[in-house]
Amino acid sequence: NGGILNRTGQVMREFGRVYKQQYAVALFNSVRFDIEGGAGPQSQLLHRQDPLEDSSIFSGSLFQYLEENKKWRNRFVFVAHERGLHPKGTISCAGYKALTSMDEYLELVDASLPGIKAKVGSGPFVKCATQFPLILWHPYARNHYFCVLTEKEQKKWHAVLQDCVRHSNNGLSEECRVQSPAFTDAVRLHRQAQGNYGTWDMMCGAPPQILANLVMETLHPELRSLIGPRLKGKMQQRQRNWMLISDVVYKQVLSQTQAQYKTLVQACEAETPRLDAALRTDMDQIITSKEHVSGKIRALVLPRAEQLLRSSVKPYVSSILEALMEPTSRGFSEVRDVFFRELVEFSKNTLNGGGKAKLGEHMEKISILAFHPVKMQSCYEKVEQLNLEGLQQRFDLFSPSVFIQRAQILMREQMDNAVYTFEQLLYQSLEAEGQAGEDLCKTIERCQDRVLKKYDYDSSTVRKKFFREALLQIIIPYMLKQLAPSCSPELPRFQELIFEDFSRFILVNNVFEEVVLQSVSKDIMMAVKEAAVQRKHNLYRDSMILTNSDPNLHLLGNNPSVDWATQFGGGEEGPEGKRRQVVSMIQLDDMGPLPYDEANLLGPNDMVRGTELLGALVQSQHLSFVWPSALGGRSRYILDCSNFSDE
């Protein structure tokens, strides 16, 4: 325990020192942005603030393996975005992989403890109760085992689990314009100091989880070398014991990083008012000083950077870009197609099924289309074909998973933006005109056409930004690694050119990286621009502006999401306007939804106490469980996503 605490403390002290430096730099950049402006193209689509409020995600039955008694138990799981339930336990699924193959799982287990390999034909230490397993695997934390009865159920649950992991991994808010960039830069610089450049697969979850992964990155191999040879028993038992040890260590590390990161952030925030005042007073002088230092460093670095660009980077830019564009654009195109098909089906059902009487029911389903794991799966699968093979070794890329996941998050955001914009336009039209039948279908079609045009524009803008950022993420670490040995020793002398009062906001190492970034940015911008000029993958030119854009549309973005069920039928209300029945977006065969109000009938004595963590089965950074024993029969779980955030 002492060694684990010491290692965690050491990493956190080193990280904390870098974080404080980067916090001041990020604050400078944020204040400068506030003063100078410079926002990019304005989105044509509206953005929903709380996409999953009062929404159901999934319900169904599956088997869960209990570590305590080594038995499988049947569970009914209801996944929903509800508040006010009392959880039995919580777990974050950040950093997990959702698997459907026991062979794939065993490969990961074997790799986690070298020297202990399964013999050919030997079985796993967990014997699956059916032929259709679902496994949540983590390199450090406890693994979770589930299974279902049919392949169809397995595919549905796998889509839910993948969406859960996808959202949880996206734990840093882009709206935090100081804390998030300070954190990501501090993590990157800390890893670079250890010789680790390039993307990192375990940059997953909230900051304390990422920091725990940072500690485990070096601690885990050391413990494995120390403890692995001492494990006794059969091969399966040694693997099992090693995973239990790893989980205990990870929990200890995580508890330390949570506490120490909180203290670190509080210390930086306490200093923010003083730093902010100094920045706003001396901003012009700080900018002038930084430009002077940048010029000196540019004279040193630029010739070397340009030579490296010509010989080792430029020849590969177009091939990297094409590898990114093809699957990503197919994914965004599939998002458009799924959205269009849903609206066509909606229009048909409205015409044939009673007009407004059925409108509420259909719109309830469409409103959470972006978070329907099965319907979105075809979109996600397109971008999963992204392949950077041949470029990974040259540019020190561990895997393309970072880019795949980022593209999928952007696809989901664009789908929800399109759905929300359609909702607002349709609702506005319905309020203005009392329509039904064919008139209603024409209104739906008009709103649909307007949204699709806006989607095409925003899709192009979002993808171009994604391509530029991905190229930078691939190329910049490679260039820094190549240039650092010759340039870094000469950087300290430039610190003397910075006034002491400004030294918190101007760091020569950051300026060095900015110079390297500027050296390659022009080529990256030109490559993406040429692709847009050639209309590759339906990209628009930067000069393209929608001529029929709605100048007042953004005013609708301040409106809350429409409660279609209440206003147009399709949902029964309970006390205080709360919907009594939440209809599941996805229902497995012969499984109906569970009325969530039954959970409100339970008192404290009905809840099963305990700390068992069951698994991550919803798009939430933290998953909550209650066991409503009053429901009777088999054990049932209601999953409360009370901590959900779409940041």
Rosetta blueprint (number, residue, H / E / L):
1 N L
2 G H
3 G H
4 I H
5 L H
6 N H
7 R H
8 T H
9 G H
10 Q H
11 V H
12 M H
13 R H
14 E H
15 F H
16 G H
17 R H
18 V H
19 Y H
20 K H
21 Q H
22 Q H
23 Y H
24 A H
25 V H
26 A H
27 L H
28 F H
29 N H
30 S H
31 V H
32 R H
33 F H
34 D H
35 I H
36 E H
37 G L
38 G L
39 A L
40 G L
41 P L
42 Q L
43 S L
44 Q L
45 L L
46 L L
47 H L
48 R L
49 Q L
50 D L
51 P L
52 L L
53 E L
54 D L
55 S L
56 S E
57 I E
58 F E
59 S E
60 G E
61 S E
62 L E
63 F E
64 Q E
65 Y E
66 L E
67 E L
68 E L
69 N L
70 K L
71 K E
72 W E
73 R E
74 N E
75 R E
76 F E
77 V E
78 F E
79 V E
80 A E
81 H L
82 E L
83 R L
84 G L
85 L L
86 H L
87 P L
88 K L
89 G L
90 T E
91 I E
92 S L
93 C L
94 A L
95 G L
96 Y L
97 K E
98 A E
99 L E
100 T L
101 S L
102 M H
103 D H
104 E H
105 Y H
106 L H
107 E H
108 L H
109 V H
110 D H
111 A H
112 S H
113 L L
114 P L
115 G L
116 I L
117 K L
118 A L
119 K L
120 V L
121 G L
122 S L
123 G L
124 P L
125 F L
126 V L
127 K L
128 C L
129 A L
130 T L
131 Q L
132 F E
133 P E
134 L E
135 I E
136 L E
137 W E
138 H L
139 P L
140 Y L
141 A L
142 R L
143 N L
144 H E
145 Y E
146 F E
147 C E
148 V E
149 L L
150 T L
151 E H
152 K H
153 E H
154 Q H
155 K H
156 K H
157 W H
158 H H
159 A H
160 V H
161 L H
162 Q H
163 D H
164 C H
165 V H
166 R H
167 H H
168 S H
169 N H
170 N L
171 G L
172 L L
173 S L
174 E L
175 E L
176 C L
177 R L
178 V L
179 Q H
180 S H
181 P H
182 A H
183 F H
184 T H
185 D H
186 A H
187 V H
188 R H
189 L H
190 H H
191 R H
192 Q H
193 A H
194 Q L
195 G L
196 N L
197 Y L
198 G L
199 T L
200 W L
201 D L
202 M L
203 M L
204 C L
205 G L
206 A L
207 P H
208 P H
209 Q H
210 I H
211 L H
212 A H
213 N H
214 L H
215 V H
216 M H
217 E H
218 T H
219 L H
220 H H
221 P H
222 E H
223 L H
224 R H
225 S H
226 L H
227 I H
228 G H
229 P H
230 R H
231 L L
232 K L
233 G L
234 K L
235 M H
236 Q H
237 Q H
238 R H
239 Q H
240 R H
241 N H
242 W H
243 M H
244 L H
245 I H
246 S H
247 D H
248 V H
249 V H
250 Y H
251 K H
252 Q H
253 V H
254 L H
255 S H
256 Q H
257 T H
258 Q H
259 A H
260 Q H
261 Y H
262 K H
263 T H
264 L H
265 V H
266 Q H
267 A H
268 C H
269 E H
270 A H
271 E H
272 T H
273 P H
274 R H
275 L H
276 D H
277 A H
278 A H
279 L H
280 R H
281 T H
282 D H
283 M H
284 D H
285 Q H
286 I H
287 I H
288 T H
289 S H
290 K H
291 E H
292 H H
293 V H
294 S H
295 G H
296 K H
297 I H
298 R H
299 A H
300 L H
301 V H
302 L H
303 P H
304 R H
305 A H
306 E H
307 Q H
308 L H
309 L H
310 R H
311 S H
312 S H
313 V H
314 K H
315 P H
316 Y H
317 V H
318 S H
319 S H
320 I H
321 L H
322 E H
323 A H
324 L H
325 M H
326 E H
327 P H
328 T H
329 S H
330 R H
331 G H
332 F H
333 S H
334 E H
335 V H
336 R H
337 D H
338 V H
339 F H
340 F H
341 R H
342 E H
343 L H
344 V H
345 E H
346 F H
347 S H
348 K H
349 N H
350 T H
351 L H
352 N H
353 G L
354 G L
355 G L
356 K H
357 A H
358 K H
359 L H
360 G H
361 E H
362 H H
363 M H
364 E H
365 K H
366 I H
367 S H
368 I L
369 L H
370 A H
371 F H
372 H L
373 P H
374 V H
375 K H
376 M H
377 Q H
378 S H
379 C H
380 Y H
381 E H
382 K H
383 V H
384 E L
385 Q L
386 L L
387 N L
388 L L
389 E L
390 G L
391 L L
392 Q L
393 Q L
394 R L
395 F L
396 D L
397 L L
398 F L
399 S L
400 P L
401 S H
402 V H
403 F H
404 I H
405 Q H
406 R H
407 A H
408 Q H
409 I H
410 L H
411 M H
412 R H
413 E H
414 Q H
415 M H
416 D H
417 N H
418 A H
419 V H
420 Y H
421 T H
422 F H
423 E H
424 Q H
425 L H
426 L H
427 Y H
428 Q H
429 S H
430 L H
431 E H
432 A H
433 E L
434 G L
435 Q L
436 A L
437 G H
438 E H
439 D H
440 L H
441 C H
442 K H
443 T H
444 I H
445 E H
446 R H
447 C H
448 Q H
449 D H
450 R H
451 V H
452 L H
453 K H
454 K H
455 Y H
456 D H
457 Y H
458 D H
459 S H
460 S H
461 T H
462 V H
463 R H
464 K H
465 K H
466 F H
467 F H
468 R H
469 E H
470 A H
471 L H
472 L H
473 Q H
474 I H
475 I H
476 I H
477 P H
478 Y H
479 M H
480 L H
481 K H
482 Q H
483 L H
484 A H
485 P H
486 S H
487 C H
488 S H
489 P H
490 E H
491 L L
492 P H
493 R H
494 F H
495 Q H
496 E H
497 L H
498 I L
499 F L
500 E H
501 D H
502 F H
503 S L
504 R L
505 F L
506 I L
507 L L
508 V H
509 N H
510 N H
511 V H
512 F H
513 E H
514 E H
515 V H
516 V H
517 L H
518 Q H
519 S H
520 V H
521 S H
522 K H
523 D H
524 I H
525 M H
526 M H
527 A H
528 V H
529 K H
530 E H
531 A H
532 A H
533 V H
534 Q L
535 R L
536 K H
537 H H
538 N H
539 L L
540 Y L
541 R L
542 D L
543 S L
544 M L
545 I L
546 L L
547 T L
548 N L
549 S L
550 D L
551 P L
552 N L
553 L H
554 H H
555 L H
556 L H
557 G L
558 N L
559 N L
560 P L
561 S L
562 V L
563 D L
564 W H
565 A H
566 T H
567 Q H
568 F H
569 G L
570 G L
571 G L
572 E L
573 E E
574 G L
575 P H
576 E H
577 G H
578 K L
579 R E
580 R L
581 Q L
582 V L
583 V L
584 S L
585 M L
586 I L
587 Q E
588 L L
589 D L
590 D L
591 M L
592 G L
593 P L
594 L L
595 P L
596 Y H
597 D H
598 E H
599 A H
600 N H
601 L H
602 L L
603 G L
604 P H
605 N H
606 D H
607 M L
608 V L
609 R L
610 G L
611 T L
612 E L
613 L L
614 L L
615 G L
616 A L
617 L L
618 V L
619 Q L
620 S L
621 Q L
622 H L
623 L E
624 S E
625 F E
626 V E
627 W L
628 P L
629 S H
630 A H
631 L H
632 G L
633 G L
634 R L
635 S L
636 R E
637 Y E
638 I E
639 L E
640 D E
641 C L
642 S L
643 N L
644 F L
645 S L
646 D L
647 E L
